[in-house]
Amino acid sequence: MSQSQVTAHTTEIDITNLPTKSVTFAPNTATVTREIENIQIKSGANEITILGLDPNIDPDSVRVEGYGLATITDIQTETIPRKQQFQDQYPDLVEEPDVDSDDDSNPSDDDYGVDKSAVNTAKSELQAAEQTLAGFQNSQDTAVKVLGFLDHYGQSIKPEEVDVAKMAEFLDVYREERTSESKTYQKSSADIALWTEKVSAARKKFNRAEAAFKKAKDAASRDIRRQKEKKQREKQQKLLEKRRIIQQRRRFWTNNVGQVVVHLDRSSDFTPGPSRRQSMTSVTEASADFKPSKPLDEDSINLRLTYVVPGARWAPRYELKISTPKSSADLVYRAEFENTTSETWKNAKITFSTSQTSFSGLEEKIPILEPWHVKLGSAAGLIVKNGISDSSMQSRKEIMANNPSAFAHSRKVKLVAPQFNTVARPAAPTGFGNVATNTGGFGSNSNTGGALFGAPTNARFLGSAAPQQQIQHMQQQQQQQVQPPFADHWRSVPPPPPAPAARFARPQSRVVETDLMAKSESDNDSDDEGDAMTMVLENQTIAHQDSVRQDYGLTTTYDLPGQRTLEPSAVQRRHVIAELHLASVTLSHVLIPKLRRAAFLKARITNTTAVSLLRGKAGMTVDGTFLGSTTLSSCEPGQFIDLSLGVDPSVLVSYAKPTARRATTGFFSKEDSAIFTRSCWIKNTKKNDVSITVFDQVPVSEDENLRIHIIEPKGLDKENDTANLHELLKKGENGKGDVLLGKNGQIKWNITLKPGKDIKLVLEYESRIPSGQQIIGLD
């Protein structure tokens, strides 16, 4: 008989109510391991059907292992219609009509132990008085009726037809009865009046007794009523909770389920060992972690089913508390996980894995100071004053940063008139990220929420570079909007605007990158990157530690203690992985006044623990004030994280309008020379020293006939030259610092400014160009 004609012994196993061995959460999936013990098989072909799996199970991930005397010949995975109905699976969740119990049907029958004798006595007296009054009223009515009858009878007698003797007899009777009934009527009338008053008094007495009894009964029954009302509320709450559970279960109920069919062969001459197929583990080959709790007979096997399902995820979540006086921070590291599959994992060992981890998003960026490229060209179409073009005084990015509305308008013009072509070339890479700046942290305002310090809203850049006509328009606007003469700023610096009402609202701004702004990172040293960026986030997989840590190559896993049952739910669960103390927090300020006249407060947090931190959202609190949510970058032990805390208005910044003047050259010289000056004023209004890093730049020549020479600060002739600021800081009276000439014309001041002190930083450089030509900005 052929193999296809052999009738297999079939067994169905529904895993819905079976326990789960383990669940390993990856960021967007879960690996589920189930062990099914003591499965009865017979000699020959066997077919074991495992039902109740999530319909979205990954068929390529299904693995079946076993323990026993059999060989796995085939595995099939498919999705089939669910056999059970919702009511069959959850019979205890079927809604039933709410029927009140007999105890609540007649609550007024019980007197609650209150004495009712006074009410009963008053009621008896009232009834007796009413009966007596009714008797007198009946006597009165009878007398009236009798008198009426006699009158009617007398009127009906005809004298001519009645004997005189009989008439006399009738009159005697009439006279006697009328006298008697008249007395009865008069006496009844008097008794009625008397007993009417007695009935009224008896009724009042009864009403008082009944009111007193009801009051006493209400007082005695108050606690009982409250208990009944509480019981009714609890019943209603249970009903609502039951409905909520039903709604949640129905949300994850599927009409289809996954099914795994395992085909096994158990021959009478089965021989475990290398001679047989290795799909099934024999008794002698079983691993130590998969041995049965009790010995199996020859007709029993154990199966281990492992598969991957989507709909389960986990992500790191942090709670960061920074203490600026102590220069330290406390970090609570949590795992946030959820099960949105159709499976319930009962009594499972929960493990989290960092495999395939991906992250996204920055909340706040410091503006980027990118290289300023210039070249020689014709002065046609340029604004020239005293022989110096405006494009040689300000870069395009500076114009965009200070005139965002004009730049947005120029972008619209470009879209309407595409014939205007701007010079496009790849910018030299920098280590400072994107130009765009978001809001958040300590300060900048936005339409969607503010922050602690309430700094002005930063510019957002949209579109690409404008044509020459639009550049002129923007430059004119910039000249109209620049600050007063710089000396005025030394005398009076306007205070920062007040913080918005929603000072702790979470920032919701976006970074919009364009061809002028989306630049690649440079190979600058890590210190420059840390000063110019709030955070550097990279999509990569990084191992982390936890209370029970295991490393597998680039993947780190950790186990939750004990066993847990995870039902399908849209509510995320959290578990604390570790509570860490970060002993090193350095606060500093970063200024790029050319793009934004503000001091960004930055915290550099060194990971002084042995725990590797994954990238994730964090709720941030500084000195007891909750600022909102930010994103922590991944960080290994010994490395650091830079966090932008927003704009700090206690450091005043003023940036003067750039100036230019013609320099004197020889009579026969064929070159034109101009000197450009920029200056920035900074004051520390804090009560402690502040560390400040200031970035500015000189243009980078792309033409050998255009030479740029730095005049102030002195001593910056070539890249990496440094100069001391000892004299500028009054020989240490105001602080200390130095200045560095970096790559691509970047000037970097590192200053420690004492409380209440200020400093004026001057950048002056000379340009030499062939006569008749002008400097044309490329950026």
C-alpha positions in Angstrom: 0.0 0.0 0.0 1.4 3.4 -0.9 2.2 6.2 1.6 -0.7 8.3 0.2 -3.2 5.5 0.8 -2.3 5.1 4.4 -4.9 6.4 6.8 -3.2 8.6 9.3 -4.1 8.8 13.0 -5.4 12.4 13.5 -5.3 14.6 16.6 -6.5 18.1 17.1 -5.1 20.4 19.7 -6.5 23.9 20.4 -3.8 26.0 22.1 -6.3 28.7 23.1 -6.5 27.6 26.7 -3.0 26.0 26.9 -0.1 27.7 28.7 2.7 29.4 26.8 6.4 28.5 27.4 7.9 31.9 26.5 7.3 35.1 24.5 10.3 37.1 23.2 9.4 40.6 22.2 11.2 42.3 19.3 10.4 46.0 18.5 7.6 45.0 16.1 7.1 41.3 16.4 7.1 38.6 19.0 8.5 35.1 19.0 6.2 32.7 20.7 7.3 29.3 22.1 4.7 26.7 23.1 5.3 23.2 24.5 2.5 20.6 24.1 3.1 17.6 26.3 1.9 14.0 26.3 0.5 13.8 22.8 -0.8 10.3 22.1 0.4 8.8 18.8 0.0 5.4 17.2 2.2 3.2 15.1 2.4 4.4 11.5 1.4 7.7 10.1 0.1 10.4 12.5 -1.3 13.9 11.8 -1.3 16.4 14.6 -3.3 19.6 13.9 -2.5 22.6 16.2 -5.3 25.2 16.1 -6.0 28.7 17.6 -2.9 30.5 16.3 -3.0 34.1 15.2 -4.0 34.3 11.5 -1.1 36.6 10.7 1.5 34.1 11.8 4.7 34.2 9.7 4.7 30.8 8.0 8.4 31.0 7.3 9.1 31.3 11.1 7.3 28.1 12.2 9.7 25.6 13.8 8.6 22.3 15.3 10.8 20.3 17.6 9.9 17.3 19.7 10.8 14.7 22.3 9.8 11.1 21.7 10.1 8.1 19.4 8.9 9.5 16.1 10.0 11.3 13.0 8.6 14.6 11.6 7.9 14.1 7.9 6.1 17.2 7.0 4.8 20.6 8.4 2.0 22.6 6.9 0.9 26.1 7.9 -2.3 27.7 6.7 -5.2 30.0 7.7 -8.6 28.5 8.2 -12.1 29.7 9.3 -12.5 29.6 13.1 -14.7 26.7 14.2 -15.7 28.3 17.6 -18.1 31.2 18.0 -17.4 34.0 20.4 -20.0 32.8 22.8 -18.5 29.4 22.8 -15.0 30.7 23.6 -16.2 33.1 26.3 -19.4 31.7 27.8 -19.0 33.7 31.0 -19.0 37.0 29.0 -22.5 36.5 27.5 -24.8 39.4 28.5 -27.8 38.3 30.5 -31.0 40.3 31.3 -30.8 42.1 34.6 -33.5 40.6 36.8 -34.0 42.2 40.3 -34.0 39.8 43.2 -37.0 39.2 45.5 -35.2 41.1 48.2 -35.5 44.3 46.3 -39.2 43.8 45.2 -41.0 44.9 48.3 -38.7 47.0 50.4 -41.6 48.7 52.2 -42.9 45.6 53.9 -40.2 45.6 56.6 -40.7 47.9 59.6 -36.9 47.7 60.4 -37.8 47.1 64.1 -39.7 50.4 64.6 -42.7 50.3 67.1 -46.0 50.7 65.2 -48.4 50.4 68.2 -49.1 54.2 68.3 -50.1 54.1 64.6 -52.3 51.1 65.1 -54.1 52.6 68.2 -54.7 55.9 66.4 -55.9 54.0 63.4 -58.4 52.0 65.5 -59.7 55.2 67.2 -60.2 56.8 63.8 -62.1 53.8 62.5 -64.4 53.7 65.6 -65.1 57.4 65.3 -65.9 57.1 61.6 -68.2 54.2 62.3 -70.1 56.1 65.0 -70.4 59.2 62.8 -71.7 57.0 60.0 -74.4 55.6 62.3 -75.7 59.0 63.2 -75.6 60.0 59.6 -77.7 56.9 58.7 -80.3 57.8 61.5 -80.6 61.3 60.2 -81.1 60.0 56.6 -83.7 57.5 57.8 -85.7 60.2 59.6 -85.7 62.3 56.5 -86.9 59.4 54.4 -89.7 58.5 56.8 -91.0 62.0 57.0 -90.9 62.2 53.3 -92.8 59.0 52.9 -95.5 60.2 55.3 -95.9 63.5 53.5 -96.1 61.7 50.1 -98.7 59.2 51.4 -100.8 62.0 53.0 -100.8 63.9 49.7 -101.9 60.9 47.8 -105.2 60.4 49.9 -108.4 61.7 48.3 -110.8 63.0 51.0 -113.9 62.2 49.1 -113.0 58.6 48.8 -111.8 58.0 52.4 -114.0 57.5 55.5 -113.7 60.2 58.1 -112.8 57.7 60.8 -110.0 56.3 58.7 -108.8 59.9 58.0 -108.7 60.7 61.7 -106.7 57.5 62.3 -104.2 58.4 59.7 -103.7 61.8 61.0 -103.1 60.5 64.5 -100.4 58.1 63.2 -98.9 60.9 61.0 -98.7 63.2 64.0 -97.1 60.6 66.2 -94.5 59.5 63.6 -93.6 63.0 62.6 -92.9 64.0 66.2 -90.8 60.9 66.7 -88.8 61.3 63.5 -88.3 65.0 64.0 -86.7 64.3 67.4 -84.5 61.6 65.8 -83.4 64.0 63.1 -82.5 66.7 65.6 -80.6 64.4 67.8 -78.7 62.9 64.9 -77.8 66.3 63.6 -76.3 67.2 67.0 -74.4 63.9 67.2 -73.1 64.3 63.6 -71.6 67.7 64.5 -70.0 66.2 67.6 -68.5 63.1 66.0 -67.4 65.0 62.9 -65.0 66.9 65.2 -64.0 63.7 66.9 -63.2 62.0 63.5 -61.1 65.1 62.5 -59.2 64.9 65.8 -58.7 61.1 65.4 -57.5 61.6 61.8 -54.9 64.2 62.9 -53.7 61.9 65.6 -53.4 59.1 63.1 -51.5 61.3 60.7 -49.0 62.4 63.4 -48.5 58.8 64.5 -48.0 57.7 60.9 -45.5 60.5 60.2 -43.5 59.8 63.3 -43.4 56.1 62.4 -42.3 56.8 58.8 -39.6 59.1 60.1 -38.3 56.5 62.5 -38.5 53.9 59.8 -36.5 56.0 57.3 -33.9 56.6 59.9 -33.7 52.9 60.7 -33.6 51.9 57.0 -31.1 54.5 55.9 -28.1 52.2 56.2 -30.0 49.4 54.6 -31.0 51.6 51.7 -27.4 52.7 51.3 -26.3 49.1 51.2 -28.9 48.3 48.6 -27.9 51.4 46.5 -24.3 50.4 46.8 -25.1 46.9 45.7 -27.0 48.3 42.8 -24.1 50.5 41.8 -21.7 47.6 42.1 -24.0 45.5 39.9 -24.0 48.3 37.3 -20.3 48.7 37.5 -19.8 45.0 37.0 -22.1 45.1 34.0 -20.2 48.0 32.5 -16.9 46.2 33.1 -18.3 43.1 31.6 -19.4 45.0 28.5 -15.9 46.6 28.3 -14.2 43.3 28.4 -16.6 41.9 25.8 -15.9 44.9 23.5 -12.1 44.5 24.0 -12.3 40.7 23.3 -14.4 41.3 20.2 -11.9 43.9 19.0 -9.2 41.2 18.8 -11.5 38.3 17.8 -10.8 37.0 14.3 -13.0 34.9 12.0 -9.9 33.0 10.9 -7.1 31.3 12.8 -3.7 30.0 12.0 -3.2 26.2 11.9 -0.1 24.1 11.9 -0.4 20.5 10.8 2.5 18.2 11.8 2.9 14.9 10.0 4.8 12.2 12.0 5.8 8.7 11.3 6.3 6.1 14.0 7.4 2.8 12.7 7.4 -0.4 14.7 11.1 -0.8 14.1 11.9 2.8 14.9 15.6 3.3 15.8 16.7 6.6 17.2 20.0 7.9 16.3 22.0 9.2 13.3 20.4 6.7 10.9 17.0 8.4 11.1 15.9 11.9 9.9 16.8 14.6 12.3 13.5 16.5 12.3 12.5 15.0 15.6 14.6 14.7 18.7 14.7 11.2 20.3 15.0 10.5 24.0 18.7 10.1 23.7 19.2 13.3 21.7 16.9 15.7 23.6 18.3 18.9 24.9 18.4 19.4 28.7 15.8 22.3 28.5 13.3 20.1 26.7 13.2 17.0 28.7 9.7 16.0 30.0 8.9 16.4 33.6 8.0 12.7 33.8 9.0 9.8 31.6 7.0 9.2 28.4 5.8 5.9 27.2 6.4 4.8 23.6 3.0 6.1 22.5 3.5 9.7 23.8 5.5 12.6 22.5 6.1 16.2 23.4 6.2 19.0 20.8 7.7 22.4 20.9 6.2 25.0 18.5 8.0 28.2 17.8 6.7 31.0 15.5 6.7 34.7 14.9 3.6 36.9 15.0 3.2 40.6 14.2 1.0 42.8 16.3 3.3 42.7 19.4 5.9 45.3 20.1 8.1 46.9 22.8 10.0 50.1 23.0 12.2 51.7 25.7 10.7 54.6 27.7 12.6 56.8 30.1 11.9 59.2 32.9 14.8 61.7 33.2 15.2 64.0 36.2 18.0 66.5 35.9 19.3 68.4 39.0 21.3 71.5 37.9 22.7 72.3 41.4 24.1 68.8 41.8 25.1 68.4 38.1 23.6 64.9 38.1 20.5 63.1 36.8 18.3 60.1 37.7 17.0 57.9 34.9 14.2 55.4 35.2 14.5 52.9 32.3 11.3 51.1 31.4 10.1 48.7 28.7 6.7 49.6 27.2 5.1 46.6 25.5 1.7 45.5 24.2 0.0 42.4 22.7 -2.5 43.3 19.9 -2.6 39.8 18.4 -5.6 37.4 18.7 -3.7 35.1 21.1 -3.6 35.0 24.8 -0.2 34.1 26.2 -0.8 32.3 29.6 1.9 31.9 32.2 4.6 32.9 29.8 8.2 33.9 30.5 8.5 37.4 29.0 11.8 38.4 27.3 12.7 41.6 25.5 15.2 41.6 22.6 16.9 44.6 21.0 17.1 42.8 17.6 16.0 45.0 14.6 15.5 48.1 16.7 14.7 51.3 14.9 13.9 54.7 16.2 12.9 58.1 14.9 12.7 61.8 15.5 14.4 64.7 17.3 12.5 67.3 19.3 14.9 70.2 19.1 17.8 71.2 17.0 20.3 74.0 17.3 20.8 76.0 14.1 23.6 74.9 11.8 26.4 77.2 10.8 27.3 75.9 7.3 30.2 76.9 5.1 29.7 80.3 3.3 31.0 79.8 -0.2 31.7 82.9 -2.4 33.1 83.4 -5.9 33.9 86.3 -8.3 31.4 87.5 -10.8 29.9 90.5 -12.5 28.2 93.2 -10.4 25.2 93.3 -12.7 22.0 92.6 -10.8 23.6 93.1 -7.4 23.1 95.8 -4.8 26.4 97.6 -4.4 27.2 100.3 -1.9 30.6 102.0 -1.8 31.8 99.4 -4.2 30.9 96.5 -2.0 28.0 94.1 -2.8 25.5 93.1 -0.2 26.0 89.4 -1.2 29.6 89.7 0.1 28.2 90.9 3.5 25.5 88.2 4.2 25.1 84.6 3.1 21.8 83.4 1.7 21.2 81.3 4.7 21.6 84.3 7.0 19.1 86.1 4.9 16.7 83.2 5.1 17.1 82.9 8.9 16.4 86.5 9.5 13.7 87.0 6.9 11.7 83.8 6.7 8.6 85.5 5.4 10.5 87.1 2.5 12.1 83.8 1.7 8.7 82.0 1.7 7.5 84.7 -0.7 10.5 84.2 -3.0 9.8 80.5 -3.1 6.2 81.2 -4.3 7.7 83.5 -7.0 10.1 80.7 -8.0 7.2 78.2 -8.4 5.3 80.6 -10.6 8.3 81.7 -12.7 10.6 78.7 -13.0 12.7 80.4 -15.6 14.7 82.0 -12.8 17.6 79.6 -12.2 19.7 79.8 -9.0 23.2 78.6 -8.6 23.0 75.1 -7.2 26.0 73.1 -6.0 26.5 70.6 -3.2 27.6 72.2 0.0 30.6 71.1 1.9 29.5 68.7 4.7 29.3 69.9 8.2 29.0 68.2 11.6 26.0 70.2 12.7 23.0 68.5 11.2 20.1 70.5 9.6 19.6 74.2 9.7 16.0 74.0 10.7 15.2 74.5 14.4 12.3 73.0 16.3 10.8 74.2 19.5 10.8 72.6 22.9 12.8 72.2 26.0 13.5 75.3 28.0 12.2 77.7 25.8 11.1 78.5 22.3 7.5 79.3 21.6 5.5 77.7 18.9 1.9 77.7 17.7 1.4 74.3 19.4 2.9 74.9 22.7 5.6 76.7 24.7 8.4 75.9 27.0 9.9 77.0 30.2 11.8 80.1 29.2 9.5 81.4 26.5 11.9 82.4 23.8 10.8 83.8 20.5 9.6 81.5 17.8 12.4 80.4 15.5 12.3 80.7 11.7 11.2 77.8 9.6 12.7 77.4 6.1 10.6 76.4 3.1 11.5 76.1 -0.5 14.8 76.9 -2.3 17.0 79.8 -3.0 15.4 82.9 -4.6 16.3 84.7 -7.8 18.4 87.8 -7.7 15.4 90.1 -7.7 14.0 88.3 -4.7 17.3 88.3 -2.9 17.4 92.1 -3.3 13.9 92.3 -1.8 14.9 90.2 1.1 18.1 92.2 1.7 16.0 95.4 1.8 13.6 93.9 4.3 16.6 92.6 6.4 18.0 96.1 6.5 14.7 97.5 7.7 14.3 94.8 10.4 17.9 94.8 11.8 18.4 95.9 15.3 19.5 99.4 16.4 23.1 100.4 16.4 25.2 98.0 18.4 26.1 100.4 21.1 22.4 100.8 21.9 22.2 97.1 22.6 25.0 97.4 25.2 23.0 100.0 27.0 19.6 98.3 26.8 18.9 94.8 25.7 15.2 94.0 25.3 14.0 91.4 27.7 12.7 88.1 26.4 9.0 87.8 25.8 6.9 86.2 28.5 6.4 82.4 28.5 3.2 81.3 27.0 0.4 79.9 29.1 0.9 76.3 28.2 4.5 76.4 29.3 4.8 72.7 29.6 3.1 71.8 26.3 4.8 69.2 24.2 6.5 70.7 21.1 4.8 69.6 17.9 6.9 71.4 15.3 8.5 69.7 12.2 11.8 70.1 10.5 11.4 70.9 6.8 14.6 70.2 4.8 15.4 71.7 1.4 18.2 71.4 -1.1 19.9 74.4 0.7 19.5 72.9 4.2 19.7 69.1 4.0 23.4 68.6 4.2 25.5 65.5 5.1 27.5 65.3 8.2 31.2 66.2 8.1 34.1 64.4 9.6 34.6 67.0 12.3 35.7 65.8 15.7 33.1 64.7 18.2 33.5 67.8 20.4 32.4 70.0 17.5 29.5 67.7 16.8 28.4 67.8 20.4 28.5 71.5 20.6 26.5 72.1 17.4 23.9 69.5 17.7 21.2 68.8 20.3 21.3 65.1 19.7 22.8 62.8 17.0 20.4 59.8 16.4 21.3 57.0 14.1 19.2 54.0 13.2 21.2 51.1 14.5 20.9 48.1 16.8 22.7 48.5 20.1 22.9 46.1 23.0 21.6 47.1 26.4 21.7 45.7 29.9 19.0 44.8 32.3 18.5 43.0 35.6 18.8 39.6 33.9 21.0 40.3 30.9 22.1 38.0 28.1 24.2 39.0 25.1 24.0 37.3 21.7 26.3 39.1 19.3 24.8 42.5 18.6 21.6 41.6 20.3 20.9 41.9 24.0 17.9 40.3 25.7 16.6 40.5 29.2 13.9 38.6 31.1 11.1 39.8 33.3 10.9 38.0 36.6 8.3 35.4 37.1 5.5 34.4 34.6 2.8 36.6 33.2 -0.4 36.3 31.2 -0.8 38.7 28.4 -4.2 39.1 26.9 -4.8 41.0 23.7 -5.2 44.7 24.6 -4.7 48.1 23.2 -3.5 49.3 26.6 0.3 49.4 26.8 2.0 47.9 29.8 5.3 49.1 31.3 7.9 47.4 33.4 10.9 49.0 35.1 14.2 47.6 33.8 16.5 49.7 35.9 16.8 52.8 38.0 20.0 54.6 37.2 22.0 57.5 38.7 24.0 59.5 36.2 26.6 61.3 38.2 28.0 63.6 35.4 25.8 66.3 33.8 27.5 69.3 32.2 25.4 72.3 31.3 26.6 74.7 28.6 25.2 77.3 26.2 25.5 77.2 22.4 25.1 80.5 20.4 24.9 80.9 16.7 23.8 84.5 16.7 24.1 84.9 12.9 21.1 82.6 12.5 19.3 83.2 15.8 20.0 85.6 18.5 19.5 83.2 21.4 21.5 81.1 23.8 20.6 77.5 23.7 21.0 75.6 26.9 22.5 72.2 26.4 23.0 69.3 28.8 25.7 66.8 28.2 24.9 63.7 30.2 27.6 61.1 30.5 26.4 57.5 30.9 28.3 56.6 34.1 26.5 53.3 34.5 27.1 49.9 33.0 23.7 49.9 31.1 23.6 50.6 27.4 20.7 52.9 26.6 18.6 52.5 23.5 17.0 55.4 21.7 13.5 56.2 23.0 11.1 58.8 24.3 11.7 60.3 27.7 9.7 62.5 30.0 12.2 65.2 31.2 12.1 67.1 34.5 14.6 69.8 35.3 14.9 70.9 38.9 11.4 69.6 39.7 9.7 71.2 36.7 8.3 68.9 34.1 9.2 70.2 30.6 7.6 67.6 28.4 8.8 64.8 26.3 12.1 64.5 24.3 14.1 61.8 22.6 17.2 60.2 24.1 19.8 59.0 21.6 21.4 55.6 22.0 24.3 55.7 24.4 26.9 53.1 25.5 28.5 53.2 28.9 31.1 55.9 29.2 29.6 57.8 26.2 27.5 61.0 26.5 24.1 62.3 25.3 23.6 65.9 24.3 20.1 67.2 25.1 18.9 70.7 24.0 16.9 72.2 26.8 15.7 75.1 24.7 16.5 78.8 24.9 17.8 80.3 28.1 16.8 84.0 28.3 19.1 84.6 31.3 22.0 84.8 28.8 21.5 87.9 26.8 22.6 87.9 23.1 22.7 90.8 20.7 24.1 90.6 17.1 24.9 93.8 15.3 24.2 94.6 11.7 27.3 93.7 9.6 29.3 96.6 8.3 31.8 97.0 5.5 34.3 99.6 4.4 36.7 100.0 1.5 40.3 99.5 2.4 43.1 101.7 1.0 45.2 100.1 -1.7 48.1 101.3 -3.8 47.7 103.7 -6.7 48.7 101.2 -9.2 47.1 98.2 -7.5 44.7 96.1 -9.7 42.8 94.8 -6.7 40.0 96.1 -4.6 40.0 95.5 -0.8 37.2 95.6 1.7 37.0 95.0 5.4 33.9 93.4 6.9 33.0 93.6 10.6 30.5 91.6 12.6 30.1 91.8 16.4 28.2 89.9 19.1 27.5 91.1 22.6 26.8 88.5 25.3 25.9 89.0 29.0 25.5 86.5 31.8 22.7 87.5 34.1 22.9 84.3 36.1 24.4 83.9 39.6 26.9 81.4 38.5 29.5 81.0 35.8 28.2 79.8 32.4 30.1 77.9 29.7 29.4 79.4 26.3 30.3 78.2 22.8 29.8 80.8 20.1 29.9 79.9 16.4 30.4 82.4 13.5 32.1 82.2 10.1 34.0 83.9 7.4 33.3 83.1 3.7 35.2 80.3 2.0 36.7 81.4 -1.3 36.0 79.2 -4.3 38.2 81.3 -6.6 42.0 81.7 -6.4 41.7 85.4 -7.2 39.4 86.0 -4.2 41.4 86.1 -1.0 40.0 86.2 2.5 42.1 87.2 5.5 41.0 87.3 9.2 42.0 90.5 10.9 40.1 90.0 14.3 40.6 87.8 16.3 44.3 88.1 15.6 46.4 85.0 15.0 43.8 83.0 13.0 45.8 82.5 9.8 45.2 78.8 9.0 43.0 76.0 10.1 43.2 74.9 13.8 44.9 78.2 14.8 43.9 79.3 18.3 44.1 82.6 20.1 43.6 83.5 23.8 40.9 85.9 25.0 42.8 86.9 28.1 42.9 90.6 27.3 39.3 90.7 25.9 38.1 89.2 29.3 40.0 91.8 31.2 42.8 89.4 32.2 40.4 86.9 33.8 38.2 89.4 35.6 35.2 88.6 33.4 36.1 85.0 32.8 38.3 83.0 30.5 38.2 81.6 26.9 39.9 81.1 23.6 38.9 81.2 19.9 39.6 78.5 17.2 39.6 78.7 13.4 37.9 75.5 12.3 37.1 73.9 9.0 35.3 75.8 6.2 35.8 79.2 7.7 34.2 78.4 11.0 35.1 80.5 14.0 34.5 79.0 17.4 34.7 80.9 20.7 34.9 78.8 24.0 34.1 81.2 26.9 33.5 80.8 30.6 31.7 84.0 31.6 31.4 85.0 35.2 28.1 86.2 36.8 26.9 89.6 35.7 29.8 90.0 33.2 29.5 90.6 29.5 31.8 90.4 26.5 31.8 91.8 23.0 33.1 89.4 20.3 34.3 91.0 17.1 34.9 89.2 13.8 36.7 91.3 11.2 38.0 90.0 7.9 39.4 91.5 4.7 38.6 90.4 1.1 40.8 91.2 -1.9 39.4 90.8 -5.4 40.4 91.9 -8.9 39.2 95.4 -9.7 35.8 95.6 -11.4 34.5 92.4 -9.9 32.3 91.6 -7.0 31.8 88.8 -4.5 28.9 86.5 -5.3 27.6 84.3 -2.5 26.9 80.7 -3.3 25.2 79.9 0.0 
